């Protein structure tokens, strides 16, 4: 049986090669093992965790370190174990104030079975929501150095958070991403870009693969349209978990407000759900370490 180390190396190579293709790929964001299995069964080539999805599933708001590094990596490990796909993680701001904290997060992410992770430049401080560019680049560099010390190609994604925090400054966003590219990031990401022109500008100004958050900030472009603009990777962020929560809320509100159960006729039938997970139950069993 393939060892855990060999399995992780294989996933890492597959993930890296997805970014080297000339076409864009979609990386959806499951929030637990069940949603990971469903998405893998639909044929997506890789998965990414979602900090918001995990927070919501725990009954917490997203952000402000509401979810600990330990909790995030435990959730990521469950998702890794659920399917044979490469998994990258939303590692927020690296779970600590110093570059060494970020480096340790990368090392721990690798131990959890992940083959990639993103580091953002948000601070969690409403008065100064985005880090100074030089400090943020130092943290990206620490993540990259930690990743390069591993025995497999861990993919580091660097995020510029301006547009998510009320700073719609495209020039500064591009400068930040260029600094993170210079620091060694493998993928660049500016969530919340508002339109096709902004996406085109970001892609044209960088020499590394660009990830774009689909259906966010008014951006409603198709996979084909984003690919034509130069995007290499398309993520969904919290959109899928919010879609699931929307269905749950609508069903519960119907019962609570009208006393009717029409939602059940539109729900996935029990037998079909059971059939799906029966078929997916053997999609992947984590490899065992070889013993001498």
LOGUVEX-236054 format. One record per atom (N, C-alpha, C, O): x negated, y negated, z negated; residue in one letter. Coordinates in steps of 0.1 Angstrom, whole numbers, padded with zeros to 4 digits, always signed. Layout:
BEGIN
XYZa
...
//
This chain:
BEGIN
-0008+0012+0000x
+0000+0000+0000x
-0009-0013+0000x
-0019-0013-0006x
-0004-0023+0007x
-0012-0035+0008x
-0013-0042-0006x
-0003-0042-0013x
-0025-0046-0009x
-0027-0053-0022x
-0020-0066-0023x
-0017-0072-0012x
-0017-0071-0035x
-0011-0085-0036x
-0020-0095-0030x
-0015-0105-0024x
-0033-0094-0032x
-0042-0104-0026x
-0042-0104-0011x
-0041-0114-0004x
-0042-0092-0005x
-0041-0091+0010x
-0027-0096+0015x
-0027-0102+0026x
-0017-0093+0008x
-0004-0098+0011x
-0003-0114+0011x
+0002-0120+0021x
-0009-0120+0001x
-0009-0134+0000x
-0017-0140+0011x
-0014-0150+0017x
-0029-0134+0014x
-0037-0139+0025x
-0030-0138+0038x
-0030-0148+0046x
-0022-0127+0040x
-0015-0126+0053x
-0004-0137+0054x
-0002-0143+0064x
+0003-0139+0043x
+0014-0149+0043x
+0007-0163+0046x
+0013-0171+0053x
-0004-0166+0040x
-0011-0178+0041x
-0015-0181+0056x
-0013-0192+0061x
-0020-0170+0062x
-0024-0172+0076x
-0011-0174+0085x
-0012-0182+0094x
-0001-0166+0083x
+0012-0168+0090x
+0017-0183+0089x
+0021-0189+0099x
+0016-0188+0077x
+0021-0202+0074x
+0012-0212+0081x
+0017-0221+0087x
-0001-0210+0081x
-0010-0219+0087x
-0007-0219+0103x
-0007-0229+0109x
-0005-0207+0108x
-0003-0206+0122x
+0010-0212+0127x
+0011-0217+0138x
+0020-0212+0118x
+0032-0219+0122x
+0030-0234+0125x
+0036-0239+0134x
+0021-0240+0118x
+0018-0254+0120x
+0009-0256+0132x
+0008-0268+0137x
+0003-0246+0137x
-0006-0247+0149x
+0001-0245+0162x
-0005-0247+0173x
+0013-0242+0161x
+0021-0240+0174x
+0025-0254+0180x
+0024-0264+0173x
+0028-0254+0192x
+0032-0266+0199x
+0047-0270+0197x
+0051-0281+0200x
+0054-0261+0190x
+0068-0264+0188x
+0071-0266+0173x
+0063-0261+0165x
+0082-0272+0170x
+0085-0275+0156x
+0092-0262+0150x
+0099-0255+0157x
+0091-0261+0137x
+0098-0250+0130x
+0106-0256+0118x
+0101-0266+0112x
+0117-0250+0114x
+0125-0254+0103x
+0121-0246+0091x
+0121-0233+0092x
+0119-0252+0080x
+0116-0245+0067x
+0127-0249+0057x
+0126-0260+0052x
+0136-0240+0055x
+0147-0243+0046x
+0143-0242+0031x
+0132-0236+0028x
+0151-0247+0022x
+0147-0248+0008x
+0157-0240-0001x
+0167-0245-0005x
+0154-0227-0004x
+0162-0220-0014x
+0159-0224-0028x
+0149-0231-0030x
+0168-0221-0037x
+0166-0225-0051x
+0166-0214-0060x
+0164-0215-0072x
+0168-0201-0055x
+0166-0189-0063x
+0164-0178-0054x
+0163-0179-0042x
+0162-0166-0060x
+0159-0154-0052x
+0170-0150-0042x
+0168-0146-0031x
+0183-0152-0047x
+0194-0149-0038x
+0195-0157-0025x
+0197-0152-0014x
+0193-0170-0027x
+0194-0179-0016x
+0182-0177-0007x
+0182-0179+0005x
+0170-0173-0013x
+0158-0170-0005x
+0161-0158+0004x
+0157-0158+0016x
+0167-0148-0002x
+0170-0136+0006x
+0179-0139+0018x
+0177-0134+0029x
+0190-0147+0015x
+0199-0150+0026x
+0192-0157+0037x
+0194-0154+0049x
+0184-0167+0034x
+0177-0175+0044x
+0167-0166+0052x
+0165-0168+0064x
+0160-0158+0045x
+0151-0149+0052x
+0158-0140+0061x
+0154-0137+0072x
+0170-0135+0057x
+0178-0126+0065x
+0183-0133+0078x
+0186-0126+0087x
+0184-0146+0077x
+0188-0153+0089x
+0177-0156+0099x
+0180-0161+0110x
+0165-0152+0096x
+0154-0153+0105x
+0145-0165+0104x
+0137-0167+0113x
+0146-0173+0094x
+0137-0184+0092x
+0123-0179+0090x
+0121-0168+0083x
+0112-0186+0095x
+0099-0180+0094x
+0092-0183+0081x
+0082-0176+0078x
+0096-0192+0073x
+0090-0196+0060x
+0100-0203+0051x
+0111-0207+0056x
+0097-0204+0038x
+0106-0210+0029x
+0098-0221+0020x
+0086-0220+0019x
+0106-0230+0015x
+0100-0240+0006x
+0109-0242-0006x
+0121-0242-0004x
+0103-0243-0018x
+0112-0245-0029x
+0117-0260-0029x
+0112-0268-0022x
+0126-0262-0038x
+0132-0276-0039x
+0133-0280-0054x
+0139-0273-0062x
+0126-0290-0058x
+0127-0295-0072x
+0141-0298-0076x
+0145-0295-0087x
+0148-0305-0067x
+0162-0308-0070x
+0171-0296-0071x
+0179-0295-0080x
+0169-0286-0062x
+0177-0274-0063x
+0175-0267-0076x
+0185-0262-0082x
+0162-0266-0081x
+0160-0259-0093x
+0166-0267-0105x
+0172-0262-0114x
+0164-0280-0105x
+0169-0289-0116x
+0184-0287-0116x
+0190-0285-0127x
+0191-0288-0105x
+0206-0287-0105x
+0210-0273-0110x
+0220-0272-0117x
+0203-0263-0106x
+0207-0249-0111x
+0205-0247-0126x
+0211-0239-0132x
+0196-0256-0132x
+0194-0256-0146x
+0203-0266-0153x
+0202-0267-0166x
+0211-0272-0146x
+0220-0282-0152x
+0214-0295-0156x
+0218-0302-0165x
+0203-0299-0148x
+0196-0311-0151x
+0195-0320-0139x
+0197-0315-0127x
+0193-0333-0140x
+0191-0341-0129x
+0176-0339-0124x
+0168-0334-0131x
+0174-0343-0111x
+0161-0342-0106x
+0152-0354-0110x
+0158-0364-0113x
+0139-0352-0110x
+0130-0362-0113x
+0126-0364-0127x
+0132-0358-0136x
+0117-0374-0130x
+0113-0377-0143x
+0108-0365-0151x
+0110-0365-0164x
+0102-0356-0145x
+0097-0344-0151x
+0107-0337-0160x
+0104-0331-0170x
+0120-0336-0155x
+0130-0329-0162x
+0128-0314-0161x
+0133-0307-0170x
+0120-0309-0151x
+0117-0295-0150x
+0102-0294-0152x
+0094-0301-0146x
+0097-0285-0161x
+0083-0284-0164x
+0076-0276-0153x
+0082-0270-0144x
+0063-0277-0153x
+0054-0270-0143x
+0057-0255-0145x
+0058-0247-0135x
+0057-0250-0158x
+0059-0236-0160x
+0073-0231-0154x
+0073-0221-0148x
+0083-0239-0156x
+0096-0235-0150x
+0096-0236-0135x
+0101-0226-0129x
+0090-0246-0129x
+0089-0247-0115x
+0082-0235-0109x
+0086-0230-0099x
+0070-0231-0115x
+0062-0221-0109x
+0069-0207-0112x
+0067-0198-0103x
+0076-0205-0123x
+0083-0193-0125x
+0094-0191-0114x
+0096-0180-0109x
+0101-0202-0111x
+0111-0202-0101x
+0105-0199-0087x
+0110-0191-0079x
+0093-0205-0084x
+0086-0202-0072x
+0082-0188-0071x
+0083-0182-0060x
+0077-0182-0082x
+0073-0168-0082x
+0085-0159-0079x
+0083-0149-0072x
+0097-0162-0084x
+0109-0154-0081x
+0112-0155-0066x
+0115-0144-0060x
+0111-0166-0060x
+0113-0168-0046x
+0103-0161-0037x
+0106-0154-0027x
+0090-0161-0041x
+0080-0154-0035x
+0083-0139-0035x
+0081-0132-0024x
+0087-0134-0046x
+0089-0120-0048x
+0101-0115-0040x
+0103-0103-0037x
+0110-0124-0036x
+0123-0120-0030x
+0122-0116-0016x
+0130-0109-0010x
+0112-0122-0008x
+0111-0119+0006x
+0096-0118+0010x
+0087-0121+0002x
+0094-0113+0022x
+0080-0112+0027x
+0075-0125+0034x
+0064-0126+0039x
+0083-0136+0033x
+0079-0148+0040x
+0069-0157+0032x
+0068-0155+0020x
+0062-0165+0040x
+0053-0175+0033x
+0062-0185+0025x
+0073-0188+0030x
+0058-0189+0013x
+0065-0198+0005x
+0056-0210+0001x
+0045-0207-0004x
+0060-0222+0004x
+0053-0234-0001x
+0062-0240-0012x
+0074-0238-0011x
+0056-0248-0020x
+0064-0253-0032x
+0064-0268-0032x
+0054-0275-0029x
+0075-0274-0037x
+0076-0288-0041x
+0070-0289-0055x
+0076-0285-0065x
+0057-0294-0055x
+0050-0295-0068x
+0051-0309-0073x
+0042-0313-0082x
+0061-0317-0069x
+0063-0330-0074x
+0050-0339-0074x
+0043-0339-0064x
+0047-0345-0085x
+0035-0353-0085x
+0023-0346-0091x
+0013-0352-0095x
+0024-0333-0092x
+0013-0325-0097x
+0013-0322-0111x
+0004-0315-0117x
+0024-0326-0118x
+0027-0323-0132x
+0015-0327-0141x
+0011-0320-0150x
+0011-0339-0140x
+0001-0345-0149x
-0005-0358-0143x
-0004-0360-0131x
-0011-0366-0152x
-0015-0379-0148x
-0029-0380-0141x
-0032-0389-0134x
-0037-0369-0142x
-0051-0370-0137x
-0052-0361-0125x
-0045-0352-0122x
-0063-0364-0117x
-0066-0355-0105x
-0068-0340-0110x
-0064-0331-0102x
-0074-0338-0121x
-0076-0325-0126x
-0063-0318-0129x
-0062-0306-0127x
-0053-0325-0134x
-0040-0319-0136x
-0034-0314-0123x
-0029-0303-0122x
-0036-0322-0112x
-0031-0318-0099x
-0039-0306-0094x
-0033-0296-0089x
-0052-0306-0096x
-0060-0294-0092x
-0056-0281-0099x
-0055-0271-0093x
-0053-0283-0112x
-0049-0271-0120x
-0035-0266-0115x
-0032-0254-0115x
-0026-0275-0111x
-0013-0271-0106x
-0015-0263-0093x
-0008-0253-0091x
-0024-0267-0085x
-0027-0260-0072x
-0032-0246-0076x
-0027-0236-0070x
-0041-0245-0085x
-0046-0231-0089x
-0035-0223-0095x
-0034-0211-0092x
-0026-0228-0103x
-0015-0221-0109x
-0005-0217-0098x
+0001-0206-0099x
-0003-0226-0088x
+0006-0223-0077x
+0001-0211-0070x
+0009-0202-0066x
-0012-0210-0067x
-0017-0199-0060x
-0015-0186-0068x
-0012-0175-0062x
-0017-0187-0081x
-0015-0175-0090x
+0000-0170-0089x
+0002-0158-0091x
+0009-0179-0087x
+0023-0176-0086x
+0027-0169-0073x
+0038-0165-0071x
+0017-0169-0064x
+0020-0162-0051x
+0023-0172-0039x
+0025-0168-0028x
+0022-0185-0042x
+0025-0195-0032x
+0013-0196-0022x
+0002-0193-0026x
+0016-0201-0010x
+0006-0203+0000x
+0005-0217+0004x
-0002-0221+0014x
+0012-0226-0003x
+0012-0240+0000x
+0019-0248-0010x
+0027-0242-0018x
+0017-0261-0010x
+0024-0269-0020x
+0023-0284-0016x
+0013-0288-0009x
+0033-0292-0020x
+0032-0306-0017x
+0030-0314-0030x
+0034-0311-0040x
+0022-0325-0028x
+0019-0334-0039x
+0024-0348-0034x
+0020-0353-0023x
+0032-0355-0042x
+0037-0368-0039x
+0031-0379-0046x
+0024-0376-0056x
+0033-0391-0041x
+0026-0402-0048x
+0036-0411-0057x
+0033-0422-0060x
+0047-0405-0061x
+0056-0411-0070x
+0051-0411-0084x
+0043-0402-0088x
+0054-0421-0092x
+0049-0422-0106x
+0059-0418-0116x
+0055-0414-0127x
+0072-0419-0113x
+0082-0417-0123x
+0085-0429-0131x
+0094-0429-0140x
+0078-0440-0128x
+0080-0453-0135x
+0089-0462-0126x
+0084-0466-0116x
+0101-0465-0131x
+0110-0474-0122x
+0104-0487-0119x
+0107-0493-0109x
+0095-0492-0128x
+0089-0506-0126x
+0077-0505-0115x
+0075-0515-0109x
+0071-0494-0114x
+0061-0492-0104x
+0062-0477-0098x
+0054-0469-0102x
+0071-0475-0090x
+0075-0461-0086x
+0065-0454-0078x
+0066-0441-0077x
+0056-0461-0071x
+0046-0454-0062x
+0032-0457-0067x
+0029-0469-0070x
+0024-0447-0067x
+0010-0449-0071x
+0002-0459-0062x
+0005-0460-0050x
-0008-0465-0068x
-0018-0472-0059x
-0024-0462-0049x
-0026-0450-0052x
-0026-0467-0037x
-0030-0458-0026x
-0043-0451-0029x
-0044-0439-0027x
-0053-0458-0035x
-0066-0451-0037x
-0064-0440-0048x
-0070-0430-0047x
-0056-0443-0059x
-0054-0433-0069x
-0047-0421-0063x
-0050-0410-0067x
-0037-0424-0055x
-0029-0413-0049x
-0038-0404-0040x
-0037-0392-0040x
-0047-0411-0032x
-0056-0403-0024x
-0066-0395-0032x
-0069-0384-0028x
-0070-0400-0044x
-0079-0392-0052x
-0072-0379-0057x
-0078-0368-0058x
-0059-0380-0060x
-0051-0369-0064x
-0049-0358-0053x
-0050-0346-0055x
-0047-0364-0041x
-0047-0355-0029x
-0060-0348-0027x
-0060-0336-0024x
-0071-0355-0029x
-0084-0349-0027x
-0087-0338-0037x
-0092-0328-0034x
-0082-0340-0049x
-0083-0330-0060x
-0075-0318-0056x
-0080-0306-0058x
-0063-0320-0051x
-0055-0308-0046x
-0062-0300-0035x
-0062-0288-0035x
-0068-0308-0026x
-0075-0301-0015x
-0087-0294-0019x
-0089-0283-0015x
-0095-0300-0028x
-0107-0293-0033x
-0103-0280-0041x
-0110-0270-0039x
-0092-0280-0048x
-0088-0268-0055x
-0083-0258-0045x
-0086-0246-0047x
-0076-0262-0035x
-0071-0253-0025x
-0083-0247-0017x
-0082-0235-0014x
-0093-0254-0014x
-0104-0249-0007x
-0113-0239-0015x
-0120-0231-0009x
-0111-0240-0028x
-0118-0230-0037x
-0112-0216-0037x
-0118-0207-0043x
-0100-0215-0032x
-0093-0203-0032x
-0098-0193-0021x
-0105-0198-0012x
-0094-0181-0022x
-0099-0171-0012x
-0089-0169-0001x
-0089-0158+0006x
-0080-0178+0001x
-0070-0178+0012x
-0067-0192+0016x
-0069-0201+0008x
-0062-0195+0028x
-0059-0209+0033x
-0046-0214+0027x
-0036-0214+0033x
-0047-0220+0015x
-0036-0227+0009x
-0033-0240+0016x
-0043-0248+0017x
-0021-0242+0020x
-0018-0254+0028x
-0013-0266+0019x
-0003-0264+0012x
-0020-0277+0019x
-0017-0288+0010x
-0009-0298+0019x
-0014-0303+0029x
+0002-0302+0014x
+0010-0312+0020x
+0010-0325+0011x
+0013-0324-0001x
+0007-0336+0017x
+0007-0349+0009x
+0019-0357+0013x
+0021-0359+0025x
+0026-0362+0003x
+0038-0370+0006x
+0037-0384+0002x
+0031-0388-0008x
+0042-0393+0011x
+0042-0407+0008x
+0057-0411+0005x
+0065-0409+0014x
+0060-0415-0007x
+0074-0416-0012x
+0080-0430-0010x
+0091-0432-0015x
+0074-0439-0003x
+0079-0453-0002x
+0094-0453+0001x
+0102-0460-0006x
+0099-0446+0011x
+0112-0448+0016x
+0122-0442+0006x
+0134-0445+0007x
+0118-0433-0003x
+0127-0428-0013x
+0128-0437-0025x
+0137-0435-0033x
+0120-0446-0026x
+0119-0455-0038x
+0121-0470-0035x
+0115-0478-0041x
+0129-0473-0025x
+0132-0486-0022x
+0121-0495-0016x
+0121-0507-0018x
+0111-0488-0010x
+0100-0495-0004x
+0099-0492+0011x
+0090-0484+0015x
+0108-0497+0019x
+0108-0493+0033x
+0097-0500+0041x
+0100-0507+0051x
+0085-0498+0038x
+0074-0504+0044x
+0067-0494+0053x
+0059-0486+0048x
+0070-0494+0066x
+0064-0483+0074x
+0049-0485+0076x
+0042-0475+0076x
+0044-0497+0077x
+0030-0499+0078x
+0022-0493+0066x
+0012-0486+0068x
+0027-0496+0054x
+0021-0491+0042x
+0022-0476+0042x
+0013-0469+0037x
+0033-0470+0046x
+0035-0456+0046x
+0025-0449+0055x
+0019-0439+0051x
+0023-0455+0067x
+0014-0449+0076x
-0001-0450+0070x
-0008-0440+0071x
-0004-0461+0064x
-0017-0463+0058x
-0019-0452+0047x
-0030-0447+0046x
-0009-0450+0039x
-0010-0440+0029x
-0013-0426+0035x
-0021-0419+0031x
-0005-0423+0045x
-0006-0409+0051x
-0020-0408+0057x
-0026-0397+0057x
-0025-0418+0063x
-0038-0418+0069x
-0049-0416+0058x
-0058-0408+0060x
-0047-0422+0047x
-0056-0420+0036x
-0056-0406+0030x
-0066-0400+0027x
-0044-0400+0030x
-0042-0386+0025x
-0048-0376+0035x
-0053-0366+0032x
-0046-0380+0048x
-0053-0372+0058x
-0068-0372+0057x
-0074-0362+0058x
-0073-0384+0054x
-0088-0385+0052x
-0092-0377+0040x
-0104-0373+0039x
-0083-0376+0030x
-0086-0369+0018x
-0086-0354+0020x
-0089-0346+0011x
-0081-0350+0032x
-0081-0335+0035x
-0068-0328+0036x
-0068-0316+0038x
-0057-0335+0034x
-0044-0329+0034x
-0042-0322+0048x
-0046-0327+0058x
-0035-0310+0047x
-0033-0302+0059x
-0020-0307+0067x
-0019-0306+0079x
-0010-0312+0059x
+0003-0316+0065x
+0006-0329+0058x
+0003-0331+0046x
+0012-0339+0065x
+0016-0352+0060x
+0031-0353+0061x
+0038-0348+0070x
+0037-0360+0051x
+0051-0360+0049x
+0056-0373+0043x
+0051-0377+0032x
+0065-0380+0049x
+0071-0392+0044x
+0086-0390+0044x
+0093-0394+0053x
+0092-0385+0033x
+0106-0383+0033x
+0114-0396+0033x
+0110-0406+0028x
+0125-0395+0040x
+0134-0407+0040x
+0132-0416+0052x
+0137-0427+0052x
+0124-0412+0062x
+0122-0421+0074x
+0135-0424+0080x
+0144-0415+0081x
+0138-0436+0084x
+0152-0440+0087x
+0156-0437+0101x
+0168-0436+0104x
+0147-0436+0111x
+0152-0435+0125x
+0141-0429+0133x
+0130-0426+0129x
+0144-0427+0146x
+0135-0420+0155x
+0122-0428+0158x
+0111-0423+0159x
+0123-0441+0158x
+0112-0450+0160x
+0102-0448+0149x
+0089-0447+0151x
+0107-0447+0136x
+0098-0446+0125x
+0091-0432+0125x
+0079-0431+0123x
+0099-0422+0129x
+0093-0408+0130x
+0082-0408+0141x
+0071-0402+0139x
+0085-0414+0152x
+0076-0414+0164x
+0063-0421+0159x
+0052-0417+0163x
+0064-0432+0152x
+0052-0440+0148x
+0044-0432+0139x
+0031-0431+0140x
+0050-0425+0129x
+0042-0417+0119x
+0035-0406+0127x
+0023-0404+0124x
+0042-0399+0135x
+0035-0388+0142x
+0024-0393+0151x
+0013-0386+0152x
+0026-0404+0158x
+0015-0409+0167x
+0003-0414+0160x
-0008-0414+0165x
+0004-0418+0147x
-0007-0424+0140x
-0015-0414+0131x
-0024-0418+0125x
-0011-0401+0132x
-0017-0391+0124x
-0023-0380+0133x
-0018-0378+0144x
-0033-0373+0128x
-0039-0362+0136x
-0036-0348+0129x
-0042-0338+0134x
-0027-0348+0120x
-0023-0335+0113x
-0008-0333+0116x
-0001-0342+0119x
-0004-0321+0113x
+0011-0318+0115x
+0019-0327+0105x
+0015-0330+0094x
+0030-0331+0110x
+0039-0340+0102x
+0052-0332+0099x
+0058-0326+0107x
+0056-0333+0086x
+0068-0327+0081x
+0078-0339+0080x
+0075-0349+0076x
+0091-0336+0085x
+0101-0346+0084x
+0113-0340+0076x
+0116-0328+0078x
+0119-0348+0067x
+0131-0343+0060x
+0143-0346+0068x
+0146-0357+0071x
+0150-0335+0072x
+0162-0336+0081x
+0174-0342+0074x
+0175-0340+0062x
+0182-0349+0081x
+0195-0353+0076x
+0193-0361+0063x
+0201-0360+0054x
+0184-0370+0063x
+0181-0378+0051x
+0179-0393+0055x
+0173-0395+0065x
+0184-0402+0047x
+0181-0416+0049x
+0187-0421+0062x
+0182-0430+0069x
+0198-0415+0067x
+0205-0418+0079x
+0199-0412+0091x
+0203-0414+0103x
+0189-0403+0089x
+0182-0397+0101x
+0190-0385+0105x
+0191-0375+0097x
+0197-0385+0116x
+0205-0374+0121x
+0201-0369+0135x
+0209-0370+0144x
+0189-0364+0135x
+0183-0360+0148x
+0182-0344+0148x
+0181-0338+0137x
+0184-0338+0159x
+0183-0324+0160x
+0169-0319+0160x
+0159-0327+0160x
+0167-0306+0158x
+0154-0300+0159x
+0147-0303+0172x
+0135-0307+0171x
+0154-0302+0183x
+0147-0305+0196x
+0143-0320+0197x
+0132-0323+0202x
+0151-0329+0191x
+0148-0343+0192x
+0136-0346+0183x
+0127-0354+0187x
+0136-0340+0171x
+0124-0343+0162x
+0112-0337+0168x
+0101-0343+0167x
+0113-0325+0174x
+0101-0319+0181x
+0095-0328+0192x
+0083-0330+0193x
+0104-0334+0199x
+0100-0343+0210x
+0093-0356+0205x
+0084-0361+0212x
+0096-0360+0193x
+0090-0371+0187x
+0076-0368+0181x
+0068-0377+0177x
+0073-0355+0181x
+0060-0351+0176x
+0060-0344+0162x
+0049-0340+0157x
+0072-0341+0157x
+0073-0334+0144x
+0069-0320+0145x
+0073-0313+0155x
+0062-0314+0136x
+0058-0300+0136x
+0066-0292+0127x
+0069-0280+0130x
+0070-0298+0115x
+0077-0290+0105x
+0089-0298+0100x
+0088-0310+0098x
+0101-0291+0099x
+0113-0298+0095x
+0118-0291+0082x
+0121-0279+0082x
+0119-0299+0071x
+0125-0293+0059x
+0138-0299+0056x
+0142-0309+0061x
+0146-0292+0047x
+0159-0296+0044x
+0161-0301+0030x
+0172-0306+0026x
+0150-0301+0022x
+0151-0307+0008x
+0162-0300+0000x
+0164-0288+0000x
+0171-0309-0006x
+0182-0304-0014x
+0195-0302-0007x
+0205-0300-0013x
+0194-0303+0007x
+0207-0303+0014x
+0215-0290+0013x
+0227-0291+0011x
+0208-0279+0013x
+0215-0266+0012x
+0221-0264-0002x
+0233-0260-0003x
+0214-0267-0013x
+0220-0266-0026x
+0231-0276-0028x
+0241-0272-0035x
+0230-0288-0022x
+0241-0297-0024x
+0253-0293-0016x
+0265-0295-0020x
+0251-0286-0004x
+0262-0280+0003x
+0269-0269-0005x
+0281-0269-0005x
+0261-0261-0012x
+0267-0251-0020x
+0275-0257-0032x
+0286-0252-0035x
+0269-0267-0038x
+0276-0274-0049x
+0288-0281-0045x
+0298-0281-0052x
+0288-0286-0032x
+0300-0292-0027x
+0311-0282-0025x
+0323-0286-0028x
+0308-0270-0021x
+0318-0260-0019x
+0324-0256-0033x
+0336-0254-0034x
+0315-0255-0043x
+0319-0251-0056x
+0329-0262-0062x
+0339-0259-0068x
+0324-0274-0061x
+0332-0285-0066x
+0346-0286-0060x
+0356-0288-0066x
+0346-0285-0046x
+0359-0286-0039x
+0369-0274-0044x
+0380-0277-0046x
+0363-0262-0045x
+0371-0251-0050x
+0377-0253-0064x
+0388-0251-0067x
+0368-0257-0073x
+0372-0259-0087x
+0382-0271-0088x
+0391-0270-0096x
+0380-0281-0080x
+0389-0293-0081x
+0403-0289-0076x
+0413-0294-0081x
+0403-0280-0066x
+0416-0275-0061x
+0424-0268-0072x
+0436-0271-0074x
+0417-0259-0079x
+0423-0252-0090x
+0427-0261-0101x
+0438-0260-0106x
+0419-0270-0104x
+0421-0279-0116x
+0432-0289-0113x
+0441-0292-0122x
+0433-0294-0101x
+0442-0305-0098x
+0456-0300-0092x
+0466-0307-0095x
+0456-0290-0084x
+0468-0285-0078x
+0473-0272-0083x
+0484-0268-0081x
+0464-0264-0090x
+0468-0251-0095x
+0470-0241-0084x
+0476-0230-0086x
+0464-0244-0072x
+0464-0234-0061x
+0450-0228-0059x
+0440-0233-0064x
+0450-0218-0051x
+0437-0210-0049x
+0434-0208-0034x
+0429-0198-0030x
+0437-0218-0026x
+0435-0217-0011x
+0421-0216-0008x
+0417-0210+0003x
+0412-0220-0016x
+0397-0219-0014x
+0393-0205-0012x
+0384-0202-0004x
+0400-0196-0019x
+0396-0182-0018x
+0397-0176-0004x
+0389-0167-0001x
+0407-0181+0003x
+0408-0176+0017x
+0397-0180+0026x
+0394-0174+0036x
+0390-0191+0022x
+0379-0196+0030x
+0366-0191+0025x
+0355-0193+0032x
+0366-0185+0014x
+0353-0180+0008x
+0348-0168+0015x
+0356-0160+0021x
+0335-0165+0014x
+0329-0153+0019x
+0336-0141+0012x
+0335-0140-0001x
+0342-0131+0019x
+0348-0120+0012x
+0338-0112+0004x
+0326-0111+0007x
+0343-0107-0008x
+0334-0100-0017x
+0327-0088-0010x
+0315-0086-0011x
+0335-0081-0002x
+0329-0069+0005x
+0317-0074+0014x
+0307-0067+0015x
+0319-0085+0021x
+0309-0090+0030x
+0297-0095+0023x
+0286-0092+0027x
+0299-0102+0012x
+0288-0106+0003x
+0280-0094-0002x
+0268-0094-0001x
+0287-0084-0006x
+0280-0072-0012x
+0273-0065-0001x
+0262-0060-0003x
+0279-0065+0011x
+0272-0058+0023x
+0259-0065+0026x
+0249-0059+0029x
+0260-0079+0026x
+0248-0087+0030x
+0236-0084+0020x
+0225-0081+0024x
+0239-0084+0007x
+0229-0082-0002x
+0224-0068-0003x
+0213-0065-0008x
+0233-0059+0000x
+0229-0045+0001x
+0218-0043+0012x
+0208-0036+0010x
+0221-0049+0023x
+0211-0048+0035x
+0198-0056+0031x
+0187-0052+0036x
+0199-0066+0024x
+0187-0075+0021x
+0180-0069+0009x
+0168-0074+0006x
+0186-0060+0001x
+0179-0056-0011x
+0166-0050-0010x
+0157-0050-0018x
+0164-0044+0002x
+0151-0037+0004x
+0142-0045+0014x
+0133-0039+0020x
+0146-0058+0017x
+0138-0065+0026x
+0124-0067+0022x
+0115-0068+0031x
+0121-0067+0009x
+0108-0068+0005x
+0106-0064-0009x
+0114-0067-0018x
+0096-0056-0012x
+0092-0052-0025x
+0078-0057-0027x
+0069-0054-0019x
+0075-0064-0038x
+0062-0070-0040x
+0051-0059-0039x
+0053-0048-0045x
+0040-0061-0033x
+0029-0051-0032x
+0023-0049-0046x
+0023-0058-0054x
+0018-0037-0048x
+0011-0034-0060x
-0004-0036-0058x
-0009-0033-0047x
-0011-0040-0068x
-0025-0041-0067x
-0031-0027-0066x
-0027-0018-0073x
-0041-0026-0057x
-0047-0013-0055x
-0056-0010-0068x
-0062-0018-0073x
-0055+0003-0072x
-0064+0007-0083x
-0074+0017-0079x
-0072+0024-0069x
-0085+0017-0086x
-0096+0026-0082x
-0095+0039-0089x
-0103+0048-0087x
//
